[in-house]
Amino acid sequence: MIKTDILIIGAGPTGLFTVFEAGLLKLRCHLIDALPIAGGQCSEIYPKKPIYDIPGFPEVLAGKLTDNLLEQGKQFEPGFTLGERAETIDKQEDGSFVVTTNKGTKHQAPIVAIAGGLGSFEPRKPKIENISFYEDKGVEYFIKDPEVYRNKKVVISGGGDSALDWAIFLADVASEVTLVHRRNEFRGALDSVDTVQELKLLGKINLVTPAEVIKLHGDTKVEAVSVLKDGKEERIETDHFIPLFGLSPKLGPIGNWGLEIEKNAIKVDTFDYQTNIPGVFAIGDVNTYPGKLKLILCGFHEATLMCQSAYKMLNPGKKYVMKYTTVSGINGFDGSRKESPKAVVKAIV
């Protein structure tokens, strides 16, 4: 059983910033996310795309924003359960909640903050017969550990940033990398497209376009794929097939938790973004209320107010005096201390 003060469901920007705001209040956090990496859409869908409306950053890449938020919260030592989806929630006699994932991992906390963005993201799977049979037997929709592909033959399918980035990365890891896309044009960062072109000329990436994978072969695991190109089938031997077609957001099991739902979003009180279940909050794109704007900066605001309310619930009767970090500094759970330089007092004689 993983125990914490605030259990955050969703490790996107809003969930990550909650770690920092909770840490200022001496509250510990643990995050659950169905994706294998933190950052939500910013990491998985558009890590190299710039964001222009984050205060203080005229322009910041989505992946860099994730890195900064992880660095900002690191001092408060958050825990992570990644690659697992929050499945059920059960209220205990002491008022706390136990949230269990689809893999059976149990988490207990008195406060639950749902920061699931547009919901739990599930991979968009290609329509290939029996593909489910090969899942975890050579078919992977996410790359968790690149070392799994060391000296292996890999076929990647897709035409976005994720497909391009992983093809480039695995070119120096796998023994053979084939990138299949149904068009000649790719929808990704220009520098990534250029790099793939260079690696193709160097013989480090086998680029097959316009084409698509239509069949998988193998008795117990993936041994080859069939690619349709120019009306002809071509068999390519491989150890792994990685279709990277993006993610599909779904509210998922959270929709069965007894929460008040409106248009696939969770209704909340605008005072502190609490749901109809006391102790369960919803912040970020997953919630809805009059005037709601689905912006990252709004999620940051909601996380801040939610943490204040959570502190009061966990510390009844205890008054919290808010101090600016420029005045109070920051004491990390890891023993670190950050503070502005003290003014030098010196007499003039």
KETI-756415 format. One record per residue: residue in three letters; x, y, z of N, C-alpha, C in turn. Coordinates in steps of 0.2 Angstrom, whole numbers, plus 2048, in hexadecimal, padded with zeros to 3 digits. Example, Ala and Ser with C-alpha at 12.3 -4.5 7.8 and 13.67 -1.06 7.14 Angstrom:
ALA8427E482783E7EA8278427F0827 SER8407F58238447FB824840800827 
END
This chain:
MET8047FA800800800800804806800 ILE80480A7FB8078117FB8038167FE LYS80681980380281E807805825806 THR80182A8068038318057FE836807 ASP7FF83C8077FA8418097F5843804 ILE7F88447FE7F48467F87F68417F2 LEU7F183D7F07F28397EA7EF83C7E4 ILE7F483D7E07F28417D97F183C7D4 ILE7EC83C7D07EA8387CB7EB83C7C4 GLY7F183B7C17F383E7BB7F98427BC ALA7FF8417B88058447B98078497B4 GLY80284C7B18038517AD8058587B0 PRO80585D7AD8088647B08048667B6 THR7FD8657B67FA8677BC7FB8627C2 GLY7FC85C7C17FD8577C68048587C9 LEU80985A7C481085B7C68118617CA PHE80D8667C980D86D7CC80A86C7D3 THR8058677D48028667DA8078647DF VAL80C8607DD81185D7E18158637E5 PHE8168687E181A86E7E48168727E9 GLU80F8747E780B8777EB80A8737F2 ALA80986D7F18088697F780E8697FB GLY8148687F881A8687FC81B86E800 LEU8198747FE81987A80181587A808 LEU81087680880C87580E80E86F812 LYS81486C810816866814812860812 LEU80F85F80D80B85A80B80E855805 ARG80E84F80681184B80280D8487FC CYS80F8477F680B8457F180E83F7ED HIS80983B7EB80B8357E68068367E0 LEU8098347DA8058357D480482E7D0 ILE7FF82E7CE7FD8287C97FC82A7C2 ASP7FE8277BD7FD8297B67FD8237B2 ALA7F88227AD7F881C7A97FE81C7A4 LEU8018227A380782379E80D8217A2 PRO81281E79E81881C7A181D8217A3 ILE81B8277A182082D7A381B8337A6 ALA81E8377AA81B83D7AD81A8427A7 GLY8158467A881584C7A380E84C79F GLY80B84779F80484679B805848794 GLN80184B79180184D78A808850788 CYS80A85578D81085978B81685478A SER81684E78D81C84A78C81A845786 GLU81484278681383D78281183F77B ILE80D84577A80A84677480E84C770 TYR81085177481485777181985A775 PRO81E85677682485877B82885D777 LYS82885E77182C86276D82886976B LYS82286976D81E86F76A81E874770 PRO81F87A76D81F880772819882775 ILE81988477B81388777F81488E780 TYR80F89277F81189A77F80D89D785 ASP80989A78980589D78E80689B795 ILE80D89979680F89779D81289D7A0 PRO80F8A07A58128A67A881A8A67A9 GLY81D8AB7A78248AB7A88288A87A3 PHE8258A479E8288A17998258A3792 PRO8288A878F8268AA7888258A4783 GLU82989F78482889978082C894784 VAL82988E78582C888788829882784 LEU82E87D78382C877780828873785 ALA82386F78381F86B78782386678B GLY82886378882C85E78C831862791 LYS83386878F83786C79483386E79A LEU82D87079982887279E82786C7A3 THR8278667A08268607A582D85F7A9 ASP8328607A683985F7A98398647AF ASN83786A7AD8388707B283386E7B8 LEU82D86C7B782886A7BC82B8647C1 LEU82E85F7BD83185A7C183685C7C6 GLU83A8617C38408637C783E8687CC GLN83886C7CB8358707D083386C7D6 GLY8308667D582C8627DA83185D7DD LYS83785C7DA83B8567DC83D8577E4 GLN83E85D7E684085E7ED83B85C7F2 PHE83585B7F082F8587F482E8517F3 GLU83384D7F08338467EF82C8437EE PRO8298447E88238417E782483A7E4 GLY81F8357E581F82F7E381C82E7DD PHE81D8297D881A8287D28188217D1 THR8128207CF8108197CC80E81B7C5 LEU8128197C081181B7B98108147B5 GLY80C8157B080B8107AB80580B7AE GLU80180F7B37FC80B7B67F68107B7 ARG7F080E7B67EA8127B67E68117BC ALA7E48177BF7E08167C57D98137C3 GLU7D780E7C77D280A7C57CC80B7CA THR7CD80A7D07C880A7D57C980F7DB ILE7C48117DE7C58157E47C18137EA ASP7C38127F07BF80F7F57C08137FB LYS7BB8167FE7BC81A8047BD81580A GLN7C181780F7C38138157BF81681B GLU7BF8128207BB8148267BE81A829 ASP7C581B8287C882182B7C7828827 GLY7C38278217C282C81D7C782D817 SER7CC8298177D18298127CF82580C PHE7D28258067D08228007D681D7FE VAL7D48177FB7D98137F87D78127F1 VAL7DC8147ED7DC8147E67E080E7E3 THR7DD80A7DF7E08047DD7E18057D5 THR7E78037D27E88047CB7E67FD7C8 ASN7E67FD7C17E47F77BD7E97F27BE LYS7EF7F37C17F47EE7C27F47EC7CA GLY7EF7EE7CD7EF7EC7D47F27F07D9 THR7F67F57D77FA7FA7DC7F57FE7E0 LYS7F57FD7E77F18017EB7F48077EE HIS7F080D7EE7F38137F17EE8167F6 GLN7F08187FC7EB81B8017ED822803 ALA7E88268037E982D8047E3830807 PRO7E383580B7DD83980D7DA83E808 ILE7DE8408047DC8447FE7DE8417F7 VAL7D98427F37DB8407EC7DA8457E7 ALA7DF8477E37DE84C7DE7DE8497D7 ILE7D984A7D47D88477CD7DB84D7C8 ALA7E184B7C57E48507C17E584D7BA GLY7E08497B87E18457B27E08487AB GLY7E184E7AB7E08527A47DA8507A1 LEU7DA84E79B7D484C7977D2845799 GLY7D584279E7D383B7A07D983679F SER7D98307A07DE82B79F7DF82A798 PHE7E682B7967E782A78F7E982378D GLU7E58217887E681A7857E981B77E PRO7EE81677C7F18167767EC815770 ARG7EC81976B7E88177657EB811761 LYS7E880C7617EA80675E7E8805757 PRO7ED8037537EC80274C7E77FC74B LYS7E37FC7467DE7F77457E27F1741 ILE7E57ED7457E97E77437E67E1746 GLU7E47DC7437E17D67457E67D374A ASN7E37D17507E77CD7557EC7D1759 ILE7EC7D87587F17DC75B7F17DB763 SER7EC7DA7657EB7D976D7EF7D376F PHE7EF7CE76B7F37C876D7FA7C976E TYR7FD7CE76A8047CF76A8067D576F GLU8017D87728037DD7778077DA77D ASP80C7DD77E8117DB7838157D5781 LYS8147D377A8187CE77781B7D0771 GLY81D7D67718217DA76C81D7E0769 VAL8177E176B8137E776A8137EB770 GLU8167F176F8157F67758137FD772 TYR80F80077680C80677481080C777 PHE81480A77C81880F77F81F80C780 ILE82481178082B80E78182D810788 LYS82D80C78D82F80D79483680D795 ASP83980779284080679384480578D PRO84780A78A84A80978384F803783 GLU8528017898577FC7898537F5787 VAL84D7F57878497EF78584B7ED77E TYR84C7F377A84D7F27738547F2771 ARG8597F17768607F17748617EB770 ASN8647EC76A8667E77658617E3762 LYS85B7E67628557E37608527E6759 LYS84E7E275584B7E574F8457E9751 VAL8447EF74F83E7F375283A7F674C VAL8347F574B8307F974682B7FE74A ILE82C80474882880974B82380C746 SER81D80D74881880F743815816746 GLY81481B742812821744815827740 GLY81282D74081583373D816839741 GLY81583974881583E74C81C83F750 ASP81C84375482284575882583E75C SER82083B75F82283576382583075E ALA82282E75982582975482C82B752 LEU82D83275083383474D838834753 ASP83783775983C83775E83E830760 TRP83A82B76183C82576384082175D ALA83E82275784281F751849822752 ILE84A82875385082C754854829759 PHE85182875F85482676585681E764 LEU85281A76285381376185881175C ALA85981675785E815752865813755 ASP86781675B86D81475E86C80F763 VAL86780C764865806769864800766 ALA85F80076185D7FA75E8617F8758 SER8617F17568657EF7518637F174A GLU85C7F274A8597F57448527F8746 VAL8517FE74384B80274484880473D THR84280273D83E803737838808739 LEU83780D73683281273782D812731 VAL82781073382181072E81C81572F HIS81A81972981581E72A81181E724 ARG80B81F72480681E71F80782471A ARG80A82971C80C82F717813830716 ASN81583471181C83671181D83C715 GLU81884071781984671B818844723 PHE81C84772781C84572E81984C732 ARG81584B73781385073B817850742 GLY81D853741821853747826859746 ALA82A85A74B82F85F74B83485F745 LEU83586474283986473C84086173D ASP84386374384A86074484A859745 SER84485674784384F74884384B741 VAL83F84F73D83E84C73684484C732 ASP84885173384F85273085484D732 THR85384B73985884673C85683F739 VAL85083E73984E83773685083772F GLN85083C72B85283C72485983A724 GLU85D83D72886483C72986683572B LEU86283373086382C73286282772D LYS85D82872985B82472386082471E LEU86382971C86982971886F82671A LEU87082672187582272487481B725 GLY86E81972386C81272486A80F72B LYS86981472F867813736860812738 ILE85C81573385581473385281272D ASN84E80D72D84B80B72684480E726 LEU84381372283D81772183881471C VAL83281271E82E80F719827813718 THR82781771382181C71281F81C70B PRO81981D70981381D70D81181670E ALA81081371480F80C71580B80C71C GLU80980671D8068047248077FD726 VAL8087FC72C8087F572E8017F272F ILE8007EC72B7F97E972B7F97E272E LYS7FE7DF7307FE7D87338047D7737 LEU8037D373C8087D17418097CA740 HIS80F7C77418117C07408157BE746 GLY8147B87488177B574E8137B0752 ASP8157AA7548117A57588107A875F THR8157AA7628147AC7698167B376B LYS81A7B676681C7BD76681D7C075F VAL81D7C675F81F7C97588257C7755 GLU8257C574F82B7C374C82C7C7745 ALA8267C97438267CD73C8207D173C VAL8207D673781A7DA7358197DA72E SER8137DB72C8127DC7248107E3723 VAL8147E671E8137ED71D8107EE716 LEU80A7F27158077F370F80A7F970C LYS80E7F97068107FF70380F7FE6FB ASP80C8036F880B8036F18077FD6EF GLY8027FB6F37FE7F56F28017EE6F2 LYS8077EE6F580B7E86F680D7E76FD GLU80D7E16FF80E7DF7068167DD706 GLU8197E070C8207DE70D8217DC714 ARG8247D67158257D471C82C7D671F ILE82B7D97258317DB7288327D772F GLU8387D472F8397D173683B7D673B THR8387D47418397D97478387D674D ASP83A7D97528397D67598347DA75D HIS8337E075B82E7E575E82A7E9759 PHE8247EA75A8207EE75681D7F475B ILE81F7FA75981D80075E81880575A PRO81280475A80D80975780D80F75B LEU80E81575980E81B75C809820759 PHE80381F75A7FE8237577FA82875B GLY7FE8297617FB82E7657F682B76A LEU7F382F76E7EF82D7747E882F774 SER7E382B7767DC82D7767DA82E77D PRO7D883477F7D68357867CF833788 LYS7CF82F78E7C882D7907C882E798 LEU7C283079A7C18307A17C382A7A5 GLY7C18247A17C381E7A47BF81C7AA PRO7C28187AF7BF8157B57BD81B7B9 ILE7C08217B97BF8267BE7B78287BD GLY7B58277B77AE8297B57A98247B9 ASN7AB81F7BD7A781B7C17A881B7C8 TRP7AB8217CA7AD8227D17A78257D5 GLY7A28277D279C82A7D579D8327D5 LEU7A28347D17A383B7D079D83E7CC GLU79C8457CD7978487C879A84A7C2 ILE7988477BC79B8487B679784C7B1 GLU79A8517AE7968557A979B8557A2 LYS79885379D79C8537977A3850797 ASN7A384A79A7AA84779B7AF84A79F ALA7AC84F7A37B18527A87AE8527AF ILE7B28537B47AF8527BB7AD8597BE LYS7A785A7C07A58607C37A88617CA VAL7AA8687CB7AD8697D17AA8707D4 ASP7AC8717DA7AA8777DE7B087C7DC THR7AE8827DA7B38877D87B788A7DD PHE7B58897E47B988B7E97BF8887EA ASP7BF8817EA7C687D7EB7C68777E6 TYR7C18777E17C28727DC7C186B7DF GLN7BD86B7E47BB8647E77B58617E3 THR7B485B7E37AF8577DF7A98567E4 ASN7A48537E279F8517E67A084C7EC ILE7A68497EB7A98457F17AE8497F5 PRO7AC84A7FB7B184E7FF7B884A800 GLY7BD84E7FF7C484B7FF7C784A7F8 VAL7C284A7F37C48487EC7C484F7E8 PHE7C98517E57C98577E17CB8557DA ALA7C985A7D67CB8597CE7CD8607CC ILE7D385F7C97D78657C77D98657C0 GLY7DA86A7BC7DC86A7B57D78687B0 ASP7D98667AB7D48657A57CF8607A7 VAL7D085B7AC7CB8567AD7C48597B1 ASN7C585F7B37BF8627B77BB8677B3 THR7B58687B57B186D7B27AD8727B7 TYR7AC8787B57A887D7B97A78837B5 PRO7A28877B77A188D7B37A78917B1 GLY7A88927AB7AE8977A97B48937A9 LYS7B488C7A97BA8887A97BE8897A2 LEU7C588A7A37C988A79D7CE88579E LYS7CF8817987D387B7997DA87D796 LEU7DE88179B7E488379A7E98817A0 ILE7EF87F79E7F487D7A37F48827A9 LEU7F58897A77F588E7AD7EF88E7B1 CYS7E988C7AF7E388B7B37E48857B8 GLY7E78807B57E887A7B97ED87C7BF PHE7F28807BE7F78827C37F38857C9 HIS7EE88A7C77EA88E7CB7E68897D0 GLU7E38857CC7DE8807D07E287C7D5 ALA7E88797D37EC8757D77EE8797DD THR7EF87F7DD7F28837E27EC8847E8 LEU7E68867E57E08867EA7DE8807ED MET7DF87B7E97DD8747EB7E18727F1 CYS7E88737F07ED8717F67EB8757FC GLN7E987B7FC7E787F8027E287C805 SER7DD87A8017D78778047D8870807 ALA7DD86C8047DF8668067E386680D TYR7E786B80D7EA86D8147E686E81A LYS7E08728187DC87381E7D886D820 MET7D686881B7D386281C7D785E820 LEU7DE85E81F7E28598227E585C829 ASN7E486282A7E68668307E186A833 PRO7DB8678357D586B8387D786F83E GLY7D587583E7D78798437DE87D843 LYS7E287A83F7E987D83E7E9883839 LYS7EB88883B7EB88E8367F188E832 TYR7F088F82C7F688F8287F7897825 VAL7FD8998277FF8A08258038A081E MET8008A28198038A28128098A7812 LYS80F8A58108158A980F8178A8808 TYR81A8AE80681D8AD7FF8238AA7FF THR8258A67FA82B8A27FA8318A67FA THR8308AC7F78368B17F88378B37FF VAL8338B28038348B480A8358AE80F SER8318A880E8328A281283789E80F GLY83989E80983D899806839892805 ILE83D88D80383A88680283E881806 ASN83B87D80A83E87880D83C87180A GLY84186E80683F86880383F862807 PHE83B85D80683B85780A841853809 ASP84585580484C851804851855808 GLY85085A80C85485D81085786380D SER85586580785886B803854871806 ARG85787780585587D807856882802 LYS8518867FF85188B7FB84F8917FE GLU8538977FD85089D8008548A37FC SER8518A97FC8548AE7F985A8B17FE PRO85F8B47FB8648B77FF8628BC804 LYS8658BB80A8638BF8108668C680F ALA8628CB8118658D281086B8D3815 VAL8708D68138768D88178758DE81B VAL8758DD8228748E382687B8E5828 LYS87C8EC8268838EE8288828F6829 ALA8858F882F8858FF83188990382D ILE88790982C88C90E82888E91382E VAL89591382E89891783489C91D830 
END
